[in-house]
Amino acid sequence: MSQITTHVLDITRGLPARELPITLFAQTGDAWQELASGITNSDGRIAGLLADGVVLDAGVYRMHFETKCYFNANNEKGFYPFVDIVFELDGTNSHYHIPLLLTAFGYSTYRGS
């Protein structure tokens, strides 16, 4: 399993958010380096965002969710064209699950398991 996983749920529809582009970045000084990207499947997940066995160093990371693409595909006007979730890894090689609960006019996240 990928060290970093995500799950996007459209809580207005009560369904997974499918075909939503996501990019994972690592902070390097004052810049961001792209590490991986993908598009959510029918379950709102990206299988294998990072290859099995890839372990990220301690540091600050960002998941960029292209919510405008998702809203446009569903003929919906959203307020947030994208959502960035910035988080810090402690270097213990733990699994990190970064879920996004999404509506057109709000979102929430938490550290999942």
Kinemage of the C-alpha trace (Angstrom):
@kinemage 1
@onewidth
@group {chain A} dominant
@subgroup {mainchain}
@vectorlist {calphas} color= white
{ca met a 1} P 0.000 0.000 0.000
{ca ser a 2} L 1.122 3.550 -0.699
{ca gln a 3} L 2.463 5.402 2.342
{ca ile a 4} L 0.108 8.287 1.465
{ca thr a 5} L -3.520 7.550 0.636
{ca thr a 6} L -6.569 9.735 0.154
{ca his a 7} L -10.319 9.439 -0.178
{ca val a 8} L -12.579 12.218 -1.454
{ca leu a 9} L -16.261 12.148 -0.541
{ca asp a 10} L -18.842 14.513 -1.975
{ca ile a 11} L -21.005 14.899 1.116
{ca thr a 12} L -23.700 16.812 -0.769
{ca arg a 13} L -24.336 13.802 -2.991
{ca gly a 14} L -23.333 11.217 -0.404
{ca leu a 15} L -20.995 9.661 -2.989
{ca pro a 16} L -17.278 9.318 -3.661
{ca ala a 17} L -15.854 12.143 -5.774
{ca arg a 18} L -14.700 10.413 -8.950
{ca glu a 19} L -12.339 11.784 -11.600
{ca leu a 20} L -10.869 14.464 -9.343
{ca pro a 21} L -7.199 15.234 -10.123
{ca ile a 22} L -4.825 15.249 -7.143
{ca thr a 23} L -1.121 16.109 -6.979
{ca leu a 24} L 1.253 15.432 -4.083
{ca phe a 25} L 4.104 17.880 -3.466
{ca ala a 26} L 7.058 18.036 -1.067
{ca gln a 27} L 8.268 21.332 0.335
{ca thr a 28} L 11.866 22.039 -0.624
{ca gly a 29} L 12.992 25.345 0.873
{ca asp a 30} L 10.595 27.988 -0.402
{ca ala a 31} L 9.372 25.866 -3.328
{ca trp a 32} L 7.244 22.749 -3.893
{ca gln a 33} L 8.453 19.685 -5.789
{ca glu a 34} L 5.843 17.467 -7.451
{ca leu a 35} L 6.123 13.860 -6.282
{ca ala a 36} L 3.062 12.120 -7.701
{ca ser a 37} L -0.336 12.708 -9.237
{ca gly a 38} L -3.437 10.831 -10.206
{ca ile a 39} L -7.188 10.965 -10.677
{ca thr a 40} L -9.675 9.505 -8.231
{ca asn a 41} L -11.450 6.315 -9.226
{ca ser a 42} L -15.135 5.427 -8.819
{ca asp a 43} L -14.536 4.985 -5.075
{ca gly a 44} L -12.981 8.466 -4.728
{ca arg a 45} L -9.487 7.019 -4.194
{ca ile a 46} L -6.200 6.840 -6.073
{ca ala a 47} L -4.698 3.382 -5.961
{ca gly a 48} L -0.926 3.577 -5.667
{ca leu a 49} L -0.404 7.327 -5.443
{ca leu a 50} L 3.134 6.401 -4.407
{ca ala a 51} L 4.687 3.132 -5.482
{ca asp a 52} L 4.802 0.377 -2.873
{ca gly a 53} L 7.977 0.658 -0.852
{ca val a 54} L 8.441 4.403 -1.397
{ca val a 55} L 9.006 5.985 2.016
{ca leu a 56} L 8.961 9.752 2.348
{ca asp a 57} L 11.369 11.641 4.568
{ca ala a 58} L 10.229 13.772 7.473
{ca gly a 59} L 9.030 17.110 6.169
{ca val a 60} L 6.132 19.202 4.956
{ca tyr a 61} L 3.941 17.951 2.120
{ca arg a 62} L 0.924 19.253 0.226
{ca met a 63} L -1.943 17.493 -1.517
{ca his a 64} L -3.514 19.662 -4.205
{ca phe a 65} L -7.114 18.736 -5.097
{ca glu a 66} L -8.384 20.214 -8.410
{ca thr a 67} L -11.971 20.636 -7.233
{ca lys a 68} L -12.982 22.946 -10.109
{ca cys a 69} L -12.518 20.041 -12.564
{ca tyr a 70} L -14.791 17.889 -10.437
{ca phe a 71} L -17.482 20.553 -10.067
{ca asn a 72} L -17.379 21.387 -13.802
{ca ala a 73} L -17.773 17.707 -14.690
{ca asn a 74} L -20.868 17.592 -12.485
{ca asn a 75} L -22.347 20.832 -13.896
{ca glu a 76} L -21.988 22.472 -10.515
{ca lys a 77} L -20.646 25.879 -9.572
{ca gly a 78} L -18.175 25.493 -6.734
{ca phe a 79} L -16.738 28.226 -4.548
{ca tyr a 80} L -13.289 26.645 -4.116
{ca pro a 81} L -11.452 26.010 -7.424
{ca phe a 82} L -8.899 23.912 -5.563
{ca val a 83} L -8.137 22.674 -2.066
{ca asp a 84} L -4.611 22.386 -0.702
{ca ile a 85} L -4.030 20.270 2.379
{ca val a 86} L -0.604 20.843 3.913
{ca phe a 87} L 0.657 18.311 6.446
{ca glu a 88} L 3.870 17.246 8.146
{ca leu a 89} L 5.377 13.758 8.203
{ca asp a 90} L 7.460 12.739 11.193
{ca gly a 91} L 9.816 10.343 9.420
{ca thr a 92} L 8.584 7.211 11.220
{ca asn a 93} L 7.509 5.584 7.926
{ca ser a 94} L 3.908 5.497 9.166
{ca his a 95} L 0.924 5.304 6.847
{ca tyr a 96} L -0.852 8.636 6.343
{ca his a 97} L -4.427 8.854 5.107
{ca ile a 98} L -5.498 12.333 3.977
{ca pro a 99} L -9.276 12.373 3.357
{ca leu a 100} L -11.272 15.284 1.929
{ca leu a 101} L -14.968 15.796 2.664
{ca leu a 102} L -16.227 18.122 -0.049
{ca thr a 103} L -19.240 20.252 -0.935
{ca ala a 104} L -19.506 23.091 -3.440
{ca phe a 105} L -19.254 25.662 -0.639
{ca gly a 106} L -17.123 23.973 2.003
{ca tyr a 107} L -14.682 21.224 2.824
{ca ser a 108} L -13.170 19.437 5.784
{ca thr a 109} L -10.263 17.105 6.388
{ca tyr a 110} L -8.655 15.115 9.178
{ca arg a 111} L -5.889 12.569 9.618
{ca gly a 112} L -7.485 9.257 8.787
{ca ser a 113} L -6.271 5.753 9.449
